[in-house]
Amino acid sequence: MHFSNLTIGLPKDRPMFIRRRIFNSTINDYLKRKCKDAGIPVISIHGLRHTHASLLLFAGVSIASVSRRLGHSNITTTQQTYLHIIRELENKDNHKMMQFLATIL
């Protein structure tokens, strides 16, 4: 929600940061200033990418779809990077299974 406020008034048909050749540090510096202006915690572009992928996984999007979206060359990279989330989701699934099995016994 906070980040979306930073995009108000920006053209919807143009990239947010790209106007000329740009470097990752330039984008991160710009984002840092905008976060501080908005009074929200500072996050890097890579942090936004990681958060985006994590939210997709928690929303139930398949690891294969997230992997393709991130442009990983293979799904193993995604699985290794987000193993902590996969394990947390598996624990939730195990809890759901146990609750279900308890209702049929």
Biopython code that builds the backbone (N, CA, C, O; Angstrom):
import numpy as np
from Bio.PDB.StructureBuilder import StructureBuilder

atoms = [
    (1, "MET", "N", (0.826, -1.191, 0.000)),
    (1, "MET", "CA", (0.000, 0.000, 0.000)),
    (1, "MET", "C", (0.867, 1.249, 0.000)),
    (1, "MET", "O", (0.633, 2.177, -0.774)),
    (2, "HIS", "N", (1.866, 1.267, 0.870)),
    (2, "HIS", "CA", (2.712, 2.450, 0.962)),
    (2, "HIS", "C", (3.454, 2.704, -0.346)),
    (2, "HIS", "O", (3.551, 3.842, -0.805)),
    (3, "PHE", "N", (3.969, 1.643, -0.934)),
    (3, "PHE", "CA", (4.730, 1.810, -2.158)),
    (3, "PHE", "C", (3.844, 2.300, -3.295)),
    (3, "PHE", "O", (4.286, 3.095, -4.125)),
    (4, "SER", "N", (2.599, 1.836, -3.343)),
    (4, "SER", "CA", (1.709, 2.254, -4.428)),
    (4, "SER", "C", (1.464, 3.751, -4.401)),
    (4, "SER", "O", (1.223, 4.353, -5.448)),
    (5, "ASN", "N", (1.520, 4.367, -3.224)),
    (5, "ASN", "CA", (1.357, 5.825, -3.133)),
    (5, "ASN", "C", (2.471, 6.559, -3.866)),
    (5, "ASN", "O", (2.275, 7.678, -4.341)),
    (6, "LEU", "N", (3.639, 5.934, -3.959)),
    (6, "LEU", "CA", (4.759, 6.564, -4.653)),
    (6, "LEU", "C", (4.554, 6.604, -6.162)),
    (6, "LEU", "O", (5.234, 7.358, -6.858)),
    (7, "THR", "N", (3.630, 5.806, -6.673)),
    (7, "THR", "CA", (3.416, 5.736, -8.117)),
    (7, "THR", "C", (2.264, 6.616, -8.593)),
    (7, "THR", "O", (1.986, 6.678, -9.791)),
    (8, "ILE", "N", (1.602, 7.286, -7.676)),
    (8, "ILE", "CA", (0.480, 8.153, -8.058)),
    (8, "ILE", "C", (0.989, 9.249, -8.987)),
    (8, "ILE", "O", (1.977, 9.924, -8.698)),
    (9, "GLY", "N", (0.298, 9.407, -10.098)),
    (9, "GLY", "CA", (0.655, 10.443, -11.058)),
    (9, "GLY", "C", (1.684, 10.026, -12.083)),
    (9, "GLY", "O", (1.947, 10.775, -13.025)),
    (10, "LEU", "N", (2.272, 8.860, -11.930)),
    (10, "LEU", "CA", (3.247, 8.397, -12.925)),
    (10, "LEU", "C", (2.507, 7.792, -14.116)),
    (10, "LEU", "O", (1.460, 7.170, -13.938)),
    (11, "PRO", "N", (3.034, 7.967, -15.319)),
    (11, "PRO", "CA", (2.388, 7.376, -16.500)),
    (11, "PRO", "C", (2.317, 5.862, -16.384)),
    (11, "PRO", "O", (3.289, 5.219, -15.987)),
    (12, "LYS", "N", (1.180, 5.301, -16.726)),
    (12, "LYS", "CA", (0.983, 3.853, -16.606)),
    (12, "LYS", "C", (1.675, 3.079, -17.728)),
    (12, "LYS", "O", (1.910, 1.878, -17.599)),
    (13, "ASP", "N", (2.003, 3.765, -18.831)),
    (13, "ASP", "CA", (2.562, 3.077, -19.987)),
    (13, "ASP", "C", (4.077, 3.212, -20.114)),
    (13, "ASP", "O", (4.652, 2.865, -21.146)),
    (14, "ARG", "N", (4.727, 3.721, -19.051)),
    (14, "ARG", "CA", (6.184, 3.888, -19.094)),
    (14, "ARG", "C", (6.814, 3.263, -17.864)),
    (14, "ARG", "O", (6.213, 3.264, -16.790)),
    (15, "PRO", "N", (8.025, 2.725, -18.009)),
    (15, "PRO", "CA", (8.717, 2.186, -16.831)),
    (15, "PRO", "C", (8.900, 3.273, -15.774)),
    (15, "PRO", "O", (9.044, 4.451, -16.100)),
    (16, "MET", "N", (8.894, 2.874, -14.527)),
    (16, "MET", "CA", (8.965, 3.822, -13.432)),
    (16, "MET", "C", (10.318, 4.521, -13.331)),
    (16, "MET", "O", (10.367, 5.714, -13.029)),
    (17, "PHE", "N", (11.405, 3.813, -13.573)),
    (17, "PHE", "CA", (12.726, 4.355, -13.307)),
    (17, "PHE", "C", (13.559, 4.651, -14.549)),
    (17, "PHE", "O", (14.515, 5.421, -14.469)),
    (18, "ILE", "N", (13.227, 4.068, -15.682)),
    (18, "ILE", "CA", (14.134, 4.122, -16.835)),
    (18, "ILE", "C", (13.850, 5.338, -17.708)),
    (18, "ILE", "O", (12.768, 5.467, -18.281)),
    (19, "ARG", "N", (14.821, 6.213, -17.802)),
    (19, "ARG", "CA", (14.763, 7.376, -18.681)),
    (19, "ARG", "C", (16.001, 7.386, -19.598)),
    (19, "ARG", "O", (15.970, 7.953, -20.690)),
    (20, "ARG", "N", (17.058, 6.765, -19.147)),
    (20, "ARG", "CA", (18.328, 6.676, -19.867)),
    (20, "ARG", "C", (19.062, 5.455, -19.305)),
    (20, "ARG", "O", (18.518, 4.728, -18.474)),
    (21, "ARG", "N", (20.288, 5.236, -19.759)),
    (21, "ARG", "CA", (21.051, 4.124, -19.184)),
    (21, "ARG", "C", (21.152, 4.346, -17.685)),
    (21, "ARG", "O", (21.491, 5.434, -17.221)),
    (22, "ILE", "N", (20.856, 3.311, -16.954)),
    (22, "ILE", "CA", (20.751, 3.469, -15.504)),
    (22, "ILE", "C", (21.399, 2.274, -14.814)),
    (22, "ILE", "O", (21.453, 1.175, -15.366)),
    (23, "PHE", "N", (21.880, 2.503, -13.624)),
    (23, "PHE", "CA", (22.558, 1.467, -12.854)),
    (23, "PHE", "C", (21.728, 1.110, -11.628)),
    (23, "PHE", "O", (20.928, 1.914, -11.149)),
    (24, "ASN", "N", (21.926, -0.093, -11.132)),
    (24, "ASN", "CA", (21.184, -0.571, -9.971)),
    (24, "ASN", "C", (21.329, 0.384, -8.784)),
    (24, "ASN", "O", (20.360, 0.645, -8.072)),
    (25, "SER", "N", (22.530, 0.897, -8.577)),
    (25, "SER", "CA", (22.747, 1.807, -7.445)),
    (25, "SER", "C", (21.946, 3.093, -7.610)),
    (25, "SER", "O", (21.488, 3.662, -6.618)),
    (26, "THR", "N", (21.769, 3.561, -8.844)),
    (26, "THR", "CA", (20.977, 4.763, -9.096)),
    (26, "THR", "C", (19.524, 4.533, -8.711)),
    (26, "THR", "O", (18.894, 5.377, -8.073)),
    (27, "ILE", "N", (19.007, 3.390, -9.104)),
    (27, "ILE", "CA", (17.617, 3.057, -8.775)),
    (27, "ILE", "C", (17.452, 2.925, -7.263)),
    (27, "ILE", "O", (16.487, 3.433, -6.691)),
    (28, "ASN", "N", (18.388, 2.247, -6.626)),
    (28, "ASN", "CA", (18.297, 2.065, -5.173)),
    (28, "ASN", "C", (18.398, 3.395, -4.430)),
    (28, "ASN", "O", (17.704, 3.601, -3.434)),
    (29, "ASP", "N", (19.252, 4.295, -4.902)),
    (29, "ASP", "CA", (19.356, 5.621, -4.273)),
    (29, "ASP", "C", (18.050, 6.389, -4.417)),
    (29, "ASP", "O", (17.582, 7.017, -3.467)),
    (30, "TYR", "N", (17.462, 6.336, -5.615)),
    (30, "TYR", "CA", (16.189, 7.015, -5.863)),
    (30, "TYR", "C", (15.092, 6.430, -4.978)),
    (30, "TYR", "O", (14.336, 7.168, -4.345)),
    (31, "LEU", "N", (15.011, 5.108, -4.939)),
    (31, "LEU", "CA", (13.999, 4.437, -4.126)),
    (31, "LEU", "C", (14.197, 4.749, -2.648)),
    (31, "LEU", "O", (13.224, 4.929, -1.916)),
    (32, "LYS", "N", (15.440, 4.813, -2.209)),
    (32, "LYS", "CA", (15.742, 5.144, -0.815)),
    (32, "LYS", "C", (15.191, 6.530, -0.461)),
    (32, "LYS", "O", (14.568, 6.709, 0.586)),
    (33, "ARG", "N", (15.425, 7.506, -1.342)),
    (33, "ARG", "CA", (14.901, 8.862, -1.098)),
    (33, "ARG", "C", (13.377, 8.868, -1.044)),
    (33, "ARG", "O", (12.782, 9.518, -0.185)),
    (34, "LYS", "N", (12.752, 8.145, -1.961)),
    (34, "LYS", "CA", (11.288, 8.096, -2.005)),
    (34, "LYS", "C", (10.714, 7.418, -0.767)),
    (34, "LYS", "O", (9.696, 7.856, -0.230)),
    (35, "CYS", "N", (11.361, 6.359, -0.318)),
    (35, "CYS", "CA", (10.909, 5.680, 0.903)),
    (35, "CYS", "C", (11.016, 6.612, 2.098)),
    (35, "CYS", "O", (10.100, 6.689, 2.917)),
    (36, "LYS", "N", (12.134, 7.319, 2.197)),
    (36, "LYS", "CA", (12.314, 8.252, 3.307)),
    (36, "LYS", "C", (11.284, 9.378, 3.242)),
    (36, "LYS", "O", (10.725, 9.774, 4.265)),
    (37, "ASP", "N", (11.031, 9.895, 2.026)),
    (37, "ASP", "CA", (10.013, 10.938, 1.851)),
    (37, "ASP", "C", (8.634, 10.460, 2.292)),
    (37, "ASP", "O", (7.848, 11.224, 2.853)),
    (38, "ALA", "N", (8.351, 9.178, 2.030)),
    (38, "ALA", "CA", (7.053, 8.609, 2.383)),
    (38, "ALA", "C", (6.994, 8.149, 3.836)),
    (38, "ALA", "O", (5.930, 7.770, 4.326)),
    (39, "GLY", "N", (8.141, 8.179, 4.530)),
    (39, "GLY", "CA", (8.171, 7.767, 5.925)),
    (39, "GLY", "C", (7.994, 6.266, 6.107)),
    (39, "GLY", "O", (7.436, 5.815, 7.107)),
    (40, "ILE", "N", (8.472, 5.499, 5.138)),
    (40, "ILE", "CA", (8.368, 4.039, 5.228)),
    (40, "ILE", "C", (9.775, 3.445, 5.260)),
    (40, "ILE", "O", (10.735, 4.110, 4.871)),
    (41, "PRO", "N", (9.906, 2.196, 5.723)),
    (41, "PRO", "CA", (11.234, 1.578, 5.759)),
    (41, "PRO", "C", (11.861, 1.524, 4.364)),
    (41, "PRO", "O", (11.177, 1.300, 3.365)),
    (42, "VAL", "N", (13.145, 1.729, 4.324)),
    (42, "VAL", "CA", (13.886, 1.698, 3.056)),
    (42, "VAL", "C", (13.996, 0.253, 2.581)),
    (42, "VAL", "O", (14.281, -0.651, 3.367)),
    (43, "ILE", "N", (13.767, 0.049, 1.290)),
    (43, "ILE", "CA", (13.898, -1.273, 0.681)),
    (43, "ILE", "C", (14.600, -1.098, -0.657)),
    (43, "ILE", "O", (14.430, -0.078, -1.325)),
    (44, "SER", "N", (15.375, -2.077, -1.041)),
    (44, "SER", "CA", (16.080, -2.027, -2.329)),
    (44, "SER", "C", (15.190, -2.625, -3.418)),
    (44, "SER", "O", (14.177, -3.261, -3.129)),
    (45, "ILE", "N", (15.579, -2.416, -4.650)),
    (45, "ILE", "CA", (14.865, -3.029, -5.763)),
    (45, "ILE", "C", (14.907, -4.554, -5.627)),
    (45, "ILE", "O", (13.907, -5.228, -5.872)),
    (46, "HIS", "N", (16.047, -5.085, -5.243)),
    (46, "HIS", "CA", (16.146, -6.536, -5.048)),
    (46, "HIS", "C", (15.217, -6.984, -3.918)),
    (46, "HIS", "O", (14.604, -8.049, -3.992)),
    (47, "GLY", "N", (15.121, -6.167, -2.881)),
    (47, "GLY", "CA", (14.206, -6.473, -1.786)),
    (47, "GLY", "C", (12.759, -6.493, -2.251)),
    (47, "GLY", "O", (11.976, -7.338, -1.816)),
    (48, "LEU", "N", (12.398, -5.560, -3.142)),
    (48, "LEU", "CA", (11.045, -5.561, -3.700)),
    (48, "LEU", "C", (10.790, -6.816, -4.524)),
    (48, "LEU", "O", (9.707, -7.399, -4.471)),
    (49, "ARG", "N", (11.798, -7.222, -5.283)),
    (49, "ARG", "CA", (11.687, -8.441, -6.099)),
    (49, "ARG", "C", (11.459, -9.649, -5.197)),
    (49, "ARG", "O", (10.598, -10.485, -5.473)),
    (50, "HIS", "N", (12.235, -9.736, -4.119)),
    (50, "HIS", "CA", (12.118, -10.854, -3.191)),
    (50, "HIS", "C", (10.746, -10.833, -2.503)),
    (50, "HIS", "O", (10.102, -11.873, -2.361)),
    (51, "THR", "N", (10.312, -9.657, -2.083)),
    (51, "THR", "CA", (9.002, -9.527, -1.444)),
    (51, "THR", "C", (7.900, -9.934, -2.409)),
    (51, "THR", "O", (6.967, -10.645, -2.036)),
    (52, "HIS", "N", (8.012, -9.478, -3.652)),
    (52, "HIS", "CA", (7.026, -9.815, -4.676)),
    (52, "HIS", "C", (6.901, -11.332, -4.829)),
    (52, "HIS", "O", (5.795, -11.872, -4.823)),
    (53, "ALA", "N", (8.034, -12.011, -4.964)),
    (53, "ALA", "CA", (8.022, -13.462, -5.122)),
    (53, "ALA", "C", (7.454, -14.143, -3.882)),
    (53, "ALA", "O", (6.686, -15.099, -3.996)),
    (54, "SER", "N", (7.823, -13.663, -2.712)),
    (54, "SER", "CA", (7.323, -14.254, -1.468)),
    (54, "SER", "C", (5.811, -14.118, -1.354)),
    (54, "SER", "O", (5.124, -15.065, -0.970)),
    (55, "LEU", "N", (5.299, -12.946, -1.688)),
    (55, "LEU", "CA", (3.851, -12.726, -1.623)),
    (55, "LEU", "C", (3.114, -13.625, -2.610)),
    (55, "LEU", "O", (2.036, -14.137, -2.306)),
    (56, "LEU", "N", (3.695, -13.813, -3.789)),
    (56, "LEU", "CA", (3.069, -14.712, -4.763)),
    (56, "LEU", "C", (3.008, -16.132, -4.228)),
    (56, "LEU", "O", (1.986, -16.805, -4.365)),
    (57, "LEU", "N", (4.090, -16.592, -3.622)),
    (57, "LEU", "CA", (4.104, -17.948, -3.063)),
    (57, "LEU", "C", (3.080, -18.087, -1.945)),
    (57, "LEU", "O", (2.356, -19.081, -1.889)),
    (58, "PHE", "N", (3.012, -17.096, -1.050)),
    (58, "PHE", "CA", (2.031, -17.155, 0.036)),
    (58, "PHE", "C", (0.603, -17.084, -0.485)),
    (58, "PHE", "O", (-0.320, -17.565, 0.173)),
    (59, "ALA", "N", (0.408, -16.483, -1.670)),
    (59, "ALA", "CA", (-0.924, -16.400, -2.272)),
    (59, "ALA", "C", (-1.315, -17.698, -2.982)),
    (59, "ALA", "O", (-2.437, -17.834, -3.468)),
    (60, "GLY", "N", (-0.371, -18.654, -3.035)),
    (60, "GLY", "CA", (-0.681, -19.935, -3.634)),
    (60, "GLY", "C", (-0.240, -20.083, -5.077)),
    (60, "GLY", "O", (-0.583, -21.073, -5.723)),
    (61, "VAL", "N", (0.513, -19.121, -5.600)),
    (61, "VAL", "CA", (1.038, -19.236, -6.957)),
    (61, "VAL", "C", (2.110, -20.316, -6.959)),
    (61, "VAL", "O", (2.928, -20.389, -6.042)),
    (62, "SER", "N", (2.105, -21.139, -7.971)),
    (62, "SER", "CA", (3.041, -22.265, -8.012)),
    (62, "SER", "C", (4.488, -21.795, -8.097)),
    (62, "SER", "O", (4.786, -20.729, -8.635)),
    (63, "ILE", "N", (5.363, -22.608, -7.560)),
    (63, "ILE", "CA", (6.799, -22.303, -7.598)),
    (63, "ILE", "C", (7.279, -22.215, -9.045)),
    (63, "ILE", "O", (8.174, -21.428, -9.352)),
    (64, "ALA", "N", (6.692, -23.017, -9.938)),
    (64, "ALA", "CA", (7.083, -22.980, -11.356)),
    (64, "ALA", "C", (6.728, -21.629, -11.975)),
    (64, "ALA", "O", (7.523, -21.066, -12.728)),
    (65, "SER", "N", (5.548, -21.111, -11.666)),
    (65, "SER", "CA", (5.132, -19.814, -12.212)),
    (65, "SER", "C", (5.990, -18.685, -11.657)),
    (65, "SER", "O", (6.382, -17.780, -12.394)),
    (66, "VAL", "N", (6.280, -18.735, -10.372)),
    (66, "VAL", "CA", (7.125, -17.710, -9.760)),
    (66, "VAL", "C", (8.524, -17.763, -10.367)),
    (66, "VAL", "O", (9.122, -16.726, -10.650)),
    (67, "SER", "N", (9.031, -18.950, -10.563)),
    (67, "SER", "CA", (10.358, -19.120, -11.152)),
    (67, "SER", "C", (10.430, -18.490, -12.543)),
    (67, "SER", "O", (11.378, -17.772, -12.859)),
    (68, "ARG", "N", (9.420, -18.766, -13.367)),
    (68, "ARG", "CA", (9.383, -18.170, -14.712)),
    (68, "ARG", "C", (9.280, -16.653, -14.632)),
    (68, "ARG", "O", (9.952, -15.943, -15.380)),
    (69, "ARG", "N", (8.442, -16.156, -13.729)),
    (69, "ARG", "CA", (8.248, -14.708, -13.584)),
    (69, "ARG", "C", (9.548, -14.009, -13.188)),
    (69, "ARG", "O", (9.827, -12.900, -13.643)),
    (70, "LEU", "N", (10.340, -14.664, -12.341)),
    (70, "LEU", "CA", (11.609, -14.084, -11.899)),
    (70, "LEU", "C", (12.710, -14.231, -12.944)),
    (70, "LEU", "O", (13.757, -13.591, -12.843)),
    (71, "GLY", "N", (12.475, -15.069, -13.940)),
    (71, "GLY", "CA", (13.477, -15.277, -14.983)),
    (71, "GLY", "C", (14.600, -16.211, -14.583)),
    (71, "GLY", "O", (15.680, -16.184, -15.171)),
    (72, "HIS", "N", (14.342, -17.042, -13.577)),
    (72, "HIS", "CA", (15.353, -18.012, -13.170)),
    (72, "HIS", "C", (15.541, -19.037, -14.277)),
    (72, "HIS", "O", (14.573, -19.448, -14.918)),
    (73, "SER", "N", (16.771, -19.448, -14.502)),
    (73, "SER", "CA", (17.061, -20.398, -15.578)),
    (73, "SER", "C", (16.500, -21.781, -15.286)),
    (73, "SER", "O", (16.209, -22.547, -16.205)),
    (74, "ASN", "N", (16.348, -22.099, -13.998)),
    (74, "ASN", "CA", (15.705, -23.362, -13.642)),
    (74, "ASN", "C", (14.992, -23.217, -12.305)),
    (74, "ASN", "O", (15.295, -22.326, -11.511)),
    (75, "ILE", "N", (14.057, -24.098, -12.079)),
    (75, "ILE", "CA", (13.210, -24.016, -10.890)),
    (75, "ILE", "C", (13.992, -24.277, -9.602)),
    (75, "ILE", "O", (13.579, -23.842, -8.528)),
    (76, "THR", "N", (15.114, -24.980, -9.705)),
    (76, "THR", "CA", (15.935, -25.279, -8.528)),
    (76, "THR", "C", (16.438, -23.997, -7.874)),
    (76, "THR", "O", (16.494, -23.904, -6.647)),
    (77, "THR", "N", (16.798, -23.025, -8.677)),
    (77, "THR", "CA", (17.251, -21.732, -8.140)),
    (77, "THR", "C", (16.154, -21.116, -7.269)),
    (77, "THR", "O", (16.421, -20.634, -6.168)),
    (78, "THR", "N", (14.947, -21.136, -7.766)),
    (78, "THR", "CA", (13.813, -20.565, -7.024)),
    (78, "THR", "C", (13.553, -21.362, -5.758)),
    (78, "THR", "O", (13.326, -20.789, -4.692)),
    (79, "GLN", "N", (13.585, -22.677, -5.872)),
    (79, "GLN", "CA", (13.343, -23.528, -4.704)),
    (79, "GLN", "C", (14.384, -23.286, -3.613)),
    (79, "GLN", "O", (14.045, -23.227, -2.431)),
    (80, "GLN", "N", (15.638, -23.148, -4.002)),
    (80, "GLN", "CA", (16.700, -22.912, -3.017)),
    (80, "GLN", "C", (16.564, -21.528, -2.391)),
    (80, "GLN", "O", (16.762, -21.370, -1.186)),
    (81, "THR", "N", (16.231, -20.536, -3.194)),
    (81, "THR", "CA", (16.128, -19.160, -2.697)),
    (81, "THR", "C", (14.958, -19.000, -1.734)),
    (81, "THR", "O", (15.059, -18.280, -0.740)),
    (82, "TYR", "N", (13.845, -19.674, -2.031)),
    (82, "TYR", "CA", (12.624, -19.496, -1.243)),
    (82, "TYR", "C", (12.286, -20.720, -0.406)),
    (82, "TYR", "O", (11.124, -20.947, -0.066)),
    (83, "LEU", "N", (13.310, -21.511, -0.075)),
    (83, "LEU", "CA", (13.099, -22.724, 0.704)),
    (83, "LEU", "C", (12.423, -22.433, 2.041)),
    (83, "LEU", "O", (11.575, -23.208, 2.483)),
    (84, "HIS", "N", (12.781, -21.337, 2.684)),
    (84, "HIS", "CA", (12.180, -21.004, 3.980)),
    (84, "HIS", "C", (10.666, -20.784, 3.844)),
    (84, "HIS", "O", (9.904, -21.145, 4.740)),
    (85, "ILE", "N", (10.245, -20.205, 2.750)),
    (85, "ILE", "CA", (8.815, -19.987, 2.531)),
    (85, "ILE", "C", (8.134, -21.304, 2.172)),
    (85, "ILE", "O", (7.041, -21.594, 2.658)),
    (86, "ILE", "N", (8.769, -22.087, 1.335)),
    (86, "ILE", "CA", (8.217, -23.386, 0.945)),
    (86, "ILE", "C", (8.011, -24.253, 2.180)),
    (86, "ILE", "O", (6.985, -24.922, 2.308)),
    (87, "ARG", "N", (8.976, -24.244, 3.082)),
    (87, "ARG", "CA", (8.849, -25.043, 4.323)),
    (87, "ARG", "C", (7.701, -24.526, 5.194)),
    (87, "ARG", "O", (6.955, -25.315, 5.773)),
    (88, "GLU", "N", (7.564, -23.212, 5.284)),
    (88, "GLU", "CA", (6.473, -22.642, 6.077)),
    (88, "GLU", "C", (5.117, -23.019, 5.478)),
    (88, "GLU", "O", (4.185, -23.351, 6.210)),
    (89, "LEU", "N", (5.009, -22.970, 4.158)),
    (89, "LEU", "CA", (3.766, -23.351, 3.498)),
    (89, "LEU", "C", (3.484, -24.837, 3.686)),
    (89, "LEU", "O", (2.335, -25.241, 3.863)),
    (90, "GLU", "N", (4.534, -25.642, 3.646)),
    (90, "GLU", "CA", (4.367, -27.084, 3.867)),
    (90, "GLU", "C", (3.875, -27.354, 5.293)),
    (90, "GLU", "O", (3.022, -28.219, 5.497)),
    (91, "ASN", "N", (4.401, -26.626, 6.275)),
    (91, "ASN", "CA", (3.932, -26.785, 7.655)),
    (91, "ASN", "C", (2.456, -26.429, 7.772)),
    (91, "ASN", "O", (1.705, -27.101, 8.478)),
    (92, "LYS", "N", (2.042, -25.373, 7.081)),
    (92, "LYS", "CA", (0.619, -24.999, 7.089)),
    (92, "LYS", "C", (-0.222, -26.093, 6.444)),
    (92, "LYS", "O", (-1.301, -26.425, 6.935)),
    (93, "ASP", "N", (0.276, -26.653, 5.339)),
    (93, "ASP", "CA", (-0.440, -27.739, 4.675)),
    (93, "ASP", "C", (-0.556, -28.950, 5.586)),
    (93, "ASP", "O", (-1.613, -29.579, 5.653)),
    (94, "ASN", "N", (0.516, -29.279, 6.283)),
    (94, "ASN", "CA", (0.481, -30.421, 7.216)),
    (94, "ASN", "C", (-0.558, -30.193, 8.298)),
    (94, "ASN", "O", (-1.281, -31.118, 8.669)),
    (95, "HIS", "N", (-0.640, -28.987, 8.800)),
    (95, "HIS", "CA", (-1.636, -28.643, 9.822)),
    (95, "HIS", "C", (-3.050, -28.813, 9.249)),
    (95, "HIS", "O", (-3.928, -29.361, 9.915)),
    (96, "LYS", "N", (-3.263, -28.350, 8.039)),
    (96, "LYS", "CA", (-4.573, -28.496, 7.394)),
    (96, "LYS", "C", (-4.933, -29.971, 7.223)),
    (96, "LYS", "O", (-6.072, -30.370, 7.465)),
    (97, "MET", "N", (-3.958, -30.777, 6.805)),
    (97, "MET", "CA", (-4.213, -32.201, 6.614)),
    (97, "MET", "C", (-4.592, -32.873, 7.925)),
    (97, "MET", "O", (-5.517, -33.684, 7.972)),
    (98, "MET", "N", (-3.873, -32.530, 8.989)),
    (98, "MET", "CA", (-4.174, -33.125, 10.295)),
    (98, "MET", "C", (-5.567, -32.707, 10.774)),
    (98, "MET", "O", (-6.301, -33.518, 11.339)),
    (99, "GLN", "N", (-5.920, -31.465, 10.551)),
    (99, "GLN", "CA", (-7.265, -31.007, 10.937)),
    (99, "GLN", "C", (-8.331, -31.766, 10.152)),
    (99, "GLN", "O", (-9.346, -32.181, 10.712)),
    (100, "PHE", "N", (-8.098, -31.941, 8.864)),
    (100, "PHE", "CA", (-9.056, -32.667, 8.033)),
    (100, "PHE", "C", (-9.187, -34.118, 8.489)),
    (100, "PHE", "O", (-10.293, -34.630, 8.662)),
    (101, "LEU", "N", (-8.042, -34.768, 8.679)),
    (101, "LEU", "CA", (-8.075, -36.172, 9.088)),
    (101, "LEU", "C", (-8.766, -36.351, 10.441)),
    (101, "LEU", "O", (-9.417, -37.370, 10.677)),
    (102, "ALA", "N", (-8.629, -35.380, 11.314)),
    (102, "ALA", "CA", (-9.283, -35.455, 12.618)),
    (102, "ALA", "C", (-10.802, -35.427, 12.477)),
    (102, "ALA", "O", (-11.515, -35.986, 13.310)),
    (103, "THR", "N", (-11.295, -34.779, 11.429)),
    (103, "THR", "CA", (-12.758, -34.704, 11.243)),
    (103, "THR", "C", (-13.350, -35.995, 10.681)),
    (103, "THR", "O", (-14.547, -36.238, 10.833)),
    (104, "ILE", "N", (-12.541, -36.815, 10.043)),
    (104, "ILE", "CA", (-13.093, -38.045, 9.448)),
    (104, "ILE", "C", (-12.849, -39.286, 10.300)),
    (104, "ILE", "O", (-13.317, -40.372, 9.956)),
    (105, "LEU", "N", (-12.139, -39.144, 11.380)),
    (105, "LEU", "CA", (-11.875, -40.312, 12.239)),
    (105, "LEU", "C", (-12.934, -40.487, 13.279)),
    (105, "LEU", "O", (-12.864, -41.419, 14.080)),
]
sb = StructureBuilder()
sb.init_structure("model")
sb.init_model(0)
sb.init_chain("A")
sb.init_seg("    ")
for serial, (resi, resn, name, xyz) in enumerate(atoms, 1):
    if name == "N":
        sb.init_residue(resn, " ", resi, " ")
    sb.init_atom(name, np.array(xyz, "f"), 0.0, 1.0, " ", f" {name:<3s}", serial, name[0])
structure = sb.get_structure()
